[in-house]
């Protein structure tokens, strides 16, 4: 039925304009973002049939979040609407060297954290679906949300859906030990494991060459594909991006130099590009699309991807800085 179905939280993102600090601002820019929704937007803009599952409060803010997903062509008909909980918020202060950007969460008791097993008809939603996506953020929100995510993963496995899981470790949500204990019981069901150079070390303690880390993850959990994104953080607003993926062999991505407008959502853009490339081609295409879309995502504000497949293809072929006329 769907190319991609995802489960996860989306929040309102409130940011002071013009690099101001929260203490000094007199207004806040409002955006919507959340790892699974961000990824859904990326694949939907490439033409894939996509559904996003979450739990939202029946309120103007809940509708704002759902509307943003629907605006991008994502099926929101499976959202669980609730009279309890709230819409999560995070505040983002955008920094500039030497002051790093900083995130402040206000997401406790969000509606999706109260999601429980049995609230979503996964057998119906996942029937005929090619790939299911969720992340370590979703499993960290609450014990019941974790159980609901595991319920979805188990059903996806039964139905033969490919499963993509982004470790996406957030120390402000749970400890590394909690994450390790939980994810160790999930990742053996995963077909595509996406992680970062930092999350792998924080959660599993793996150090050394990233090729070796990918092999350790693949050997331990049996994931057919392990992708690791690699960020070179030079200053707050400059850096570089690339990735590797280990499947039947090791695939290395192209390195992109970056002038950064906004880092948030770039990992999700990578996952979107990777999923699209994987479902329409192979791991080599997945890495190329993932790296290109992630690099482009650094150039726009907000969590969501605003790029087309044609723009990604041009980025893969060559980087040109001359104005496009």
C-alpha positions as CSV (number, residue, x, y, z in Angstrom):
1,X,0.0,0.0,0.0
2,X,2.8,2.5,1.0
3,X,6.4,2.8,0.0
4,X,7.3,4.1,3.5
5,X,5.5,4.2,6.8
6,X,7.0,5.9,9.8
7,X,6.3,6.2,13.5
8,X,7.5,9.0,15.6
9,X,7.1,12.4,17.3
10,X,7.0,15.8,15.7
11,X,7.3,19.0,17.7
12,X,7.0,22.7,17.2
13,X,10.4,24.3,16.8
14,X,10.7,27.9,18.2
15,X,13.8,29.8,17.2
16,X,14.9,33.4,17.9
17,X,15.6,35.2,14.5
18,X,18.9,36.7,13.5
19,X,21.1,34.5,15.8
20,X,19.5,36.2,18.9
21,X,19.5,34.4,22.2
22,X,16.2,33.4,23.9
23,X,16.7,36.0,26.6
24,X,17.0,38.8,24.1
25,X,14.4,37.9,21.5
26,X,11.1,39.6,21.0
27,X,9.7,37.0,18.5
28,X,10.1,33.4,17.6
29,X,10.1,31.7,14.3
30,X,7.8,28.6,14.2
31,X,8.7,25.4,12.4
32,X,7.6,21.8,12.7
33,X,10.1,19.0,12.9
34,X,10.7,15.4,14.1
35,X,13.1,12.8,12.8
36,X,10.6,10.4,11.3
37,X,8.4,13.2,9.9
38,X,11.5,14.9,8.4
39,X,12.4,11.7,6.7
40,X,8.9,11.2,5.4
41,X,8.9,14.6,3.9
42,X,12.2,13.9,2.0
43,X,10.9,10.6,0.4
44,X,7.4,12.1,-0.3
45,X,9.0,15.0,-2.2
46,X,10.7,12.4,-4.4
47,X,7.2,10.9,-5.2
48,X,7.0,8.0,-2.8
49,X,3.7,7.1,-1.2
50,X,4.3,7.8,2.5
51,X,2.3,7.6,5.7
52,X,3.3,9.1,9.1
53,X,1.9,7.7,12.3
54,X,1.9,9.6,15.6
55,X,-0.3,10.7,18.4
56,X,-1.4,14.3,18.6
57,X,-3.5,16.4,20.9
58,X,-6.8,17.6,19.5
59,X,-5.8,21.3,19.5
60,X,-4.8,24.0,17.1
61,X,-1.1,23.1,17.7
62,X,-1.8,19.4,17.0
63,X,-3.5,20.4,13.8
64,X,-0.6,22.7,12.8
65,X,1.7,19.7,13.0
66,X,-0.6,17.4,11.0
67,X,-1.2,20.1,8.4
68,X,2.5,20.5,7.8
69,X,2.8,16.8,7.1
70,X,-0.2,16.8,4.8
71,X,1.1,19.8,3.0
72,X,4.0,17.7,1.8
73,X,1.7,14.9,0.5
74,X,2.1,12.6,3.4
75,X,-0.9,10.4,4.5
76,X,-1.9,11.5,8.0
77,X,-5.1,9.4,8.2
78,X,-3.5,7.0,10.7
79,X,-2.7,9.7,13.3
80,X,-4.1,8.9,16.7
81,X,-5.9,12.0,18.0
82,X,-6.0,12.4,21.8
83,X,-7.7,14.6,24.4
84,X,-4.7,14.1,26.7
85,X,-1.1,15.2,26.6
86,X,0.3,18.1,24.7
87,X,2.3,19.2,21.7
88,X,6.0,19.0,22.3
89,X,8.2,22.0,21.8
90,X,11.8,22.6,21.4
91,X,13.7,25.9,21.4
92,X,16.7,26.3,19.2
93,X,19.3,29.0,19.6
94,X,21.3,29.2,16.4
95,X,24.9,29.9,17.2
96,X,27.9,31.2,15.4
97,X,31.6,30.6,16.3
98,X,32.5,30.5,19.1
99,X,29.0,30.0,20.5
100,X,27.5,26.7,19.5
101,X,23.9,26.2,18.6
102,X,21.8,24.9,21.5
103,X,18.5,23.0,21.9
104,X,16.2,23.3,24.9
105,X,13.4,20.6,25.0
106,X,9.9,21.1,26.4
107,X,8.4,17.8,25.4
108,X,7.5,16.0,28.6
109,X,4.0,14.5,28.6
110,X,3.6,15.0,24.8
111,X,0.6,13.1,23.4
112,X,2.8,10.6,21.5
113,X,4.7,9.7,24.7
114,X,1.3,8.3,25.9
115,X,0.9,6.1,22.8
116,X,0.3,2.4,23.8
117,X,0.3,-0.9,22.1
118,X,-3.0,-1.7,20.4
119,X,-3.9,1.9,19.5
120,X,-2.7,1.6,15.9
121,X,-3.9,-0.9,13.4
122,X,-0.5,-2.0,12.2
123,X,-1.6,-5.1,10.3
124,X,-3.8,-2.9,8.1
125,X,-1.4,0.0,7.7
126,X,1.7,-2.2,6.9
127,X,0.0,-4.5,4.5
128,X,1.9,-4.3,1.2
129,X,4.3,-1.6,2.6
130,X,7.8,-1.7,1.4
131,X,9.6,-0.1,4.4
132,X,8.9,0.8,8.0
133,X,10.9,3.5,9.8
134,X,11.3,4.5,13.4
135,X,14.1,5.6,15.7
136,X,15.8,5.7,19.1
137,X,14.0,8.9,19.9
138,X,10.6,7.2,19.6
139,X,11.7,4.3,21.8
140,X,13.1,6.8,24.4
141,X,9.9,8.9,24.9
142,X,8.2,6.5,27.4
143,X,7.9,2.8,28.2
144,X,4.5,2.6,26.6
145,X,5.7,4.4,23.4
146,X,8.7,2.0,23.3
147,X,6.3,-1.0,23.5
148,X,4.2,0.5,20.7
149,X,7.3,0.9,18.5
150,X,8.3,-2.7,19.2
151,X,4.8,-3.8,18.3
152,X,5.1,-2.0,15.0
153,X,8.5,-3.4,14.3
154,X,7.3,-7.0,15.0
155,X,4.3,-6.5,12.7
156,X,6.6,-5.1,10.0
157,X,8.8,-8.1,10.3
158,X,5.8,-10.5,10.1
159,X,4.6,-8.7,6.9
160,X,8.0,-8.8,5.2
161,X,8.5,-5.0,5.2
162,X,12.1,-3.8,5.2
163,X,12.8,-2.0,8.5
164,X,15.0,1.1,8.8
165,X,16.0,2.2,12.3
166,X,18.0,5.4,13.1
167,X,19.8,5.1,16.5
168,X,19.4,8.9,17.0
169,X,20.6,8.8,20.6
170,X,19.5,11.7,22.8
171,X,21.1,11.9,26.1
172,X,18.4,14.3,27.4
173,X,15.8,11.6,26.9
174,X,17.6,8.5,28.3
175,X,20.9,7.2,29.5
176,X,23.3,5.4,27.2
177,X,22.9,2.2,29.3
178,X,19.1,2.4,28.9
179,X,19.4,2.9,25.1
180,X,21.9,0.0,24.8
181,X,19.6,-2.4,26.8
182,X,16.6,-1.5,24.7
183,X,18.1,-1.3,21.2
184,X,20.0,-4.5,21.7
185,X,16.6,-6.3,21.7
186,X,15.4,-4.5,18.6
187,X,18.3,-4.2,16.1
188,X,18.4,-7.9,15.2
189,X,15.1,-7.3,13.3
190,X,16.4,-4.3,11.4
191,X,17.4,-4.3,7.7
192,X,18.9,-0.8,7.5
193,X,20.6,0.6,10.5
194,X,21.5,4.3,10.4
195,X,23.8,5.9,13.0
196,X,26.4,8.6,13.5
197,X,30.0,8.5,14.4
198,X,29.0,9.9,17.8
199,X,25.9,7.8,18.7
200,X,27.7,4.5,18.1
201,X,30.4,5.3,20.6
202,X,28.0,6.8,23.1
203,X,25.5,3.8,23.1
204,X,27.7,0.8,22.3
205,X,31.2,2.1,23.2
206,X,32.5,1.2,19.7
207,X,35.7,3.1,18.8
208,X,38.2,3.0,16.1
209,X,38.0,3.1,12.3
210,X,34.4,3.6,11.2
211,X,34.7,0.7,8.7
212,X,35.4,-1.6,11.7
213,X,32.6,-0.1,13.8
214,X,30.2,-0.8,10.9
215,X,31.4,-4.4,10.8
216,X,31.0,-4.8,14.6
217,X,27.4,-3.6,14.3
218,X,26.7,-5.8,11.3
219,X,28.2,-8.9,13.0
220,X,26.5,-8.3,16.3
221,X,23.0,-7.6,15.1
222,X,23.0,-9.2,11.6
223,X,21.7,-6.1,9.9
224,X,22.1,-6.4,6.1
225,X,23.0,-2.7,5.8
226,X,24.7,-0.5,8.3
227,X,25.2,3.2,7.3
228,X,27.3,5.6,9.4
229,X,27.2,9.4,8.7
230,X,30.4,11.2,9.3
231,X,30.5,14.9,10.1
232,X,33.6,17.1,10.2
233,X,32.7,20.0,12.4
234,X,35.2,22.7,11.7
235,X,33.3,25.7,13.1
236,X,29.7,26.3,14.0
237,X,28.9,27.3,10.5
238,X,31.4,25.4,8.4
239,X,32.2,21.7,8.0
240,X,32.0,18.7,5.8
241,X,29.8,15.7,5.3
242,X,30.2,12.2,4.0
243,X,29.1,8.6,4.9
244,X,29.9,5.0,4.6
245,X,27.6,2.0,4.3
246,X,28.5,-1.7,4.8
247,X,26.4,-4.3,3.0
248,X,27.8,-6.9,0.6
249,X,30.8,-4.6,0.5
250,X,31.9,-1.2,1.8
251,X,30.5,1.8,0.1
252,X,32.1,5.3,0.6
253,X,30.2,8.5,-0.1
254,X,31.3,11.7,-1.6
255,X,32.6,14.4,0.7
256,X,30.7,17.7,0.6
257,X,32.2,20.9,2.0
258,X,29.5,22.9,3.8
259,X,28.6,26.5,4.6
260,X,25.9,25.8,7.2
261,X,22.7,27.7,7.6
262,X,21.1,25.1,9.9
263,X,22.3,21.6,11.0
264,X,19.0,20.3,12.4
265,X,17.3,17.7,10.2
266,X,20.4,17.0,8.1
267,X,20.7,13.4,9.4
268,X,17.0,12.9,8.6
269,X,17.5,14.2,5.1
270,X,20.3,11.6,4.8
271,X,18.0,8.8,5.8
272,X,15.4,10.0,3.4
273,X,17.8,10.0,0.5
274,X,19.2,6.7,1.5
275,X,15.8,5.0,1.7
276,X,14.8,6.4,-1.6
277,X,18.0,5.3,-3.3
278,X,17.8,1.9,-1.7
279,X,14.2,1.2,-2.7
280,X,14.7,2.5,-6.2
281,X,18.2,1.1,-6.8
282,X,20.9,-0.3,-4.5
283,X,23.2,0.6,-1.7
284,X,25.5,2.6,-3.9
285,X,22.6,4.8,-5.1
286,X,21.4,5.0,-1.5
287,X,24.7,6.4,-0.2
288,X,24.9,8.9,-3.1
289,X,21.3,10.2,-2.6
290,X,21.7,10.3,1.2
291,X,24.9,12.3,1.1
292,X,23.6,14.8,-1.5
293,X,20.3,15.4,0.2
294,X,22.0,15.9,3.6
295,X,24.5,18.3,2.1
296,X,21.7,20.3,0.5
297,X,19.7,20.3,3.7
298,X,22.5,22.2,5.5
299,X,21.7,25.2,3.2
300,X,18.2,25.9,4.3
301,X,16.6,26.8,7.7
302,X,14.2,24.4,9.4
303,X,14.0,20.7,9.9
304,X,12.2,19.7,6.7
305,X,13.7,18.9,3.3
306,X,12.7,21.3,0.5
307,X,14.5,19.6,-2.4
308,X,13.5,17.6,-5.4
309,X,15.1,14.5,-7.0
310,X,16.4,16.6,-9.9
311,X,18.2,18.9,-7.5
312,X,19.8,15.9,-5.8
313,X,20.8,14.4,-9.2
314,X,22.5,17.7,-10.1
315,X,24.3,17.7,-6.8
316,X,25.6,14.2,-7.3
317,X,27.0,15.0,-10.7
318,X,28.8,18.2,-9.8
319,X,28.9,21.0,-7.3
320,X,28.4,24.3,-9.1
321,X,28.2,27.6,-7.2
322,X,27.4,29.9,-10.1
323,X,23.9,31.3,-9.9
324,X,21.3,29.2,-11.7
325,X,19.4,31.3,-14.3
